[in-house]
Amino acid sequence: MKTLKHTLMAVIAATIGLCASFAAYAQTRVYATDQRNEVVKNSSGLCWRTGYWTPAAAAQDPAGCECDKDIIPRDVCEKTPRDSRPVVSGGKVTLSADALFDFNKSDLRPEGRASLDNIVAKSKDLVLEVVIAVGHADRIGNTATNQKLSERRAASVKAYLLKKGVPANRIYTEGKGSQQPVTRADECTGAKSAKVIACLQPDRRVDIEIIGTKK
């Protein structure tokens, strides 16, 4: 009886471990795959991205270079024996959208320009591969409006970085609308008001990540 009990416990433990391993593996894959573990593509030949996809995560996915080579650091996809410098992140900076823009606006404020100047200075310590700017909005307003607002904010960041000499092909922008709030669902409840707007401030942000190689 004890032997049977121990056997069952071992099977259960192994199953839990397998599920955990599979879950961890699934989260490392940011592209949808079929039963043959091949990336699923649409009729235009574009890879289907999962909800875990981000530009940084794509660089870690085995199919990243196949699917998104244009936005992945060059050294990841074109490694050579002469150039084996590791790709490193120069840092991820989350900037409050209120520090960059006025509420519900996408025009850069003077304080926002100063923050971006610091990021440009930081990028000069690297052989720059890519700068990723992802705009976000709070839940106030409809989905379409928030999506466009987050995209315009990211585009404003790109335009300023271009003026500062960052090459256009090194800047990737994306808008997430209100899909990825920082605040919890049970926070900032109620209709639009000054109090709710202030509470949702952490959701109005721009995530900026610098990726490159050490000089």
C-alpha positions as CSV (number, residue, x, y, z in Angstrom):
1,M,0.0,0.0,0.0
2,K,2.8,2.4,0.9
3,T,4.6,1.5,-2.3
4,L,1.5,2.4,-4.3
5,K,1.1,5.6,-2.4
6,H,4.7,6.6,-3.0
7,T,4.4,5.8,-6.7
8,L,1.2,8.0,-7.0
9,M,2.9,10.8,-5.2
10,A,5.9,10.6,-7.5
11,V,3.7,10.6,-10.6
12,I,1.8,13.7,-9.3
13,A,5.0,15.5,-8.5
14,A,6.5,14.7,-12.0
15,T,3.2,15.9,-13.6
16,I,3.3,19.2,-11.7
17,G,6.9,19.7,-12.6
18,L,6.2,18.9,-16.3
19,C,3.3,21.4,-16.3
20,A,5.4,24.1,-14.7
21,S,8.2,23.5,-17.2
22,F,5.7,23.7,-20.1
23,A,4.2,26.9,-18.7
24,A,7.7,28.4,-18.4
25,Y,8.5,27.2,-21.9
26,A,5.3,28.6,-23.3
27,Q,6.0,32.0,-21.9
28,T,9.4,32.1,-23.6
29,R,7.7,31.6,-26.9
30,V,6.3,34.8,-28.2
31,Y,5.1,33.4,-31.5
32,A,2.2,31.0,-32.1
33,T,3.4,27.5,-33.1
34,D,1.7,24.5,-34.5
35,Q,1.9,20.8,-33.5
36,R,5.3,20.5,-35.3
37,N,6.6,23.4,-33.2
38,E,6.8,25.6,-36.4
39,V,5.7,29.2,-36.3
40,V,2.2,29.9,-37.6
41,K,2.1,32.5,-40.3
42,N,-0.8,34.4,-41.9
43,S,-1.5,34.6,-45.6
44,S,0.9,37.5,-45.9
45,G,3.7,35.4,-44.4
46,L,3.8,37.3,-41.1
47,C,4.3,35.4,-37.9
48,W,1.4,35.3,-35.4
49,R,2.5,36.9,-32.1
50,T,1.2,35.7,-28.8
51,G,0.2,38.0,-25.9
52,Y,3.7,37.6,-24.4
53,W,5.3,39.3,-27.4
54,T,7.5,42.4,-26.9
55,P,10.4,43.5,-29.0
56,A,12.8,42.5,-26.2
57,A,11.2,39.1,-25.8
58,A,11.3,38.5,-29.5
59,A,15.1,38.7,-29.4
60,Q,15.0,35.7,-27.0
61,D,12.6,33.6,-29.1
62,P,14.2,31.0,-31.4
63,A,12.0,32.3,-34.2
64,G,12.7,36.0,-33.5
65,C,15.2,36.5,-36.3
66,E,12.9,34.7,-38.8
67,C,9.8,36.8,-37.8
68,D,11.1,40.2,-36.8
69,K,14.7,40.5,-37.9
70,D,14.3,44.3,-38.7
71,I,13.7,45.2,-35.0
72,I,16.0,42.7,-33.3
73,P,19.5,43.7,-32.5
74,R,21.8,42.9,-35.4
75,D,24.3,40.9,-33.2
76,V,21.5,38.5,-32.3
77,C,20.8,37.5,-35.9
78,E,24.2,38.0,-37.5
79,K,26.7,36.6,-35.0
80,T,30.2,36.0,-36.4
81,P,33.3,34.6,-34.8
82,R,35.0,38.0,-35.0
83,D,32.2,39.8,-33.3
84,S,30.9,37.9,-30.2
85,R,30.1,41.0,-28.1
86,P,27.1,40.2,-25.9
87,V,23.9,42.2,-26.6
88,V,23.1,44.1,-23.5
89,S,20.2,46.3,-22.4
90,G,21.2,49.9,-21.8
91,G,18.2,50.1,-19.5
92,K,14.5,50.3,-19.4
93,V,13.0,53.6,-18.4
94,T,9.4,54.2,-17.6
95,L,8.5,57.8,-18.0
96,S,5.2,59.2,-16.8
97,A,3.2,60.4,-19.8
98,D,2.3,63.4,-17.6
99,A,6.0,64.3,-17.5
100,L,6.2,64.1,-21.3
101,F,2.8,65.4,-22.3
102,D,-0.2,67.3,-20.9
103,F,-3.2,65.2,-20.0
104,N,-4.8,63.8,-23.1
105,K,-2.1,65.4,-25.3
106,S,0.8,64.0,-27.4
107,D,2.9,67.2,-27.8
108,L,6.1,67.0,-25.8
109,R,6.5,69.3,-22.8
110,P,9.8,70.9,-22.0
111,E,10.2,68.5,-19.0
112,G,9.6,65.6,-21.5
113,R,12.4,66.9,-23.8
114,A,14.8,67.0,-20.8
115,S,14.0,63.4,-19.9
116,L,14.6,62.3,-23.5
117,D,17.9,64.2,-23.6
118,N,19.0,62.0,-20.7
119,I,18.1,58.9,-22.6
120,V,20.0,60.0,-25.7
121,A,23.0,60.7,-23.5
122,K,22.7,57.2,-22.0
123,S,22.5,55.6,-25.5
124,K,25.9,57.1,-26.4
125,D,27.5,54.7,-24.0
126,L,26.5,51.8,-26.3
127,V,26.8,50.7,-29.9
128,L,23.1,51.3,-30.3
129,E,21.0,48.6,-31.8
130,V,17.4,49.7,-31.0
131,V,15.4,52.1,-28.9
132,I,11.9,50.8,-28.1
133,A,9.2,53.3,-27.1
134,V,5.9,51.9,-26.1
135,G,3.1,54.4,-25.3
136,H,0.3,53.6,-22.9
137,A,-3.0,55.4,-21.9
138,D,-5.4,55.1,-19.0
139,R,-8.9,53.6,-19.2
140,I,-10.6,57.0,-19.6
141,G,-12.1,57.3,-23.1
142,N,-12.9,54.6,-25.6
143,T,-10.5,51.9,-26.8
144,A,-9.9,53.4,-30.3
145,T,-9.2,56.8,-28.9
146,N,-6.7,55.5,-26.3
147,Q,-5.0,53.4,-28.9
148,K,-4.4,56.3,-31.2
149,L,-3.3,58.5,-28.3
150,S,-0.7,55.9,-27.2
151,E,0.6,55.7,-30.7
152,R,0.8,59.5,-31.1
153,R,2.8,59.7,-27.9
154,A,5.2,57.0,-29.0
155,A,5.5,58.8,-32.4
156,S,6.3,62.1,-30.7
157,V,9.1,60.4,-28.7
158,K,10.5,59.0,-32.0
159,A,10.3,62.4,-33.7
160,Y,12.3,64.0,-30.9
161,L,14.9,61.2,-30.8
162,L,15.4,61.7,-34.6
163,K,16.1,65.4,-34.1
164,K,18.7,64.3,-31.5
165,G,20.5,62.2,-34.1
166,V,19.2,58.7,-33.3
167,P,18.9,56.9,-36.6
168,A,15.3,56.2,-37.8
169,N,16.0,52.5,-38.4
170,R,17.1,52.1,-34.7
171,I,13.8,53.4,-33.2
172,Y,10.8,51.1,-32.8
173,T,7.5,52.5,-31.6
174,E,4.2,50.9,-30.5
175,G,1.1,52.0,-28.8
176,K,-0.7,49.7,-26.3
177,G,-3.7,51.9,-25.6
178,S,-5.1,51.0,-22.2
179,Q,-4.4,47.3,-22.6
180,Q,-1.5,47.2,-20.0
181,P,-2.5,49.2,-17.0
182,V,-0.2,49.5,-14.0
183,T,-3.1,50.1,-11.6
184,R,-5.2,47.1,-10.4
185,A,-8.8,46.6,-11.5
186,D,-10.1,47.4,-8.1
187,E,-8.3,50.7,-7.9
188,C,-9.4,54.1,-9.2
189,T,-13.0,53.1,-9.4
190,G,-15.9,55.4,-10.3
191,A,-16.7,57.8,-13.2
192,K,-14.3,60.3,-14.6
193,S,-13.3,62.9,-12.0
194,A,-10.2,64.8,-10.9
195,K,-9.6,62.1,-8.2
196,V,-9.9,59.2,-10.7
197,I,-7.7,61.0,-13.2
198,A,-5.0,61.5,-10.5
199,C,-5.3,57.9,-9.4
200,L,-4.8,56.6,-13.0
201,Q,-1.7,58.6,-13.5
202,P,0.7,55.5,-13.4
203,D,-1.2,54.1,-16.4
204,R,-0.3,57.1,-18.5
205,R,3.3,56.3,-19.4
206,V,5.8,55.6,-22.0
207,D,8.2,52.6,-21.6
208,I,11.5,53.3,-23.3
209,E,14.1,50.5,-23.6
210,I,17.6,51.0,-25.0
211,I,19.3,47.9,-26.4
212,G,22.9,47.8,-27.7
213,T,26.3,46.4,-27.3
214,K,29.0,47.6,-24.9
215,K,31.6,49.8,-26.5
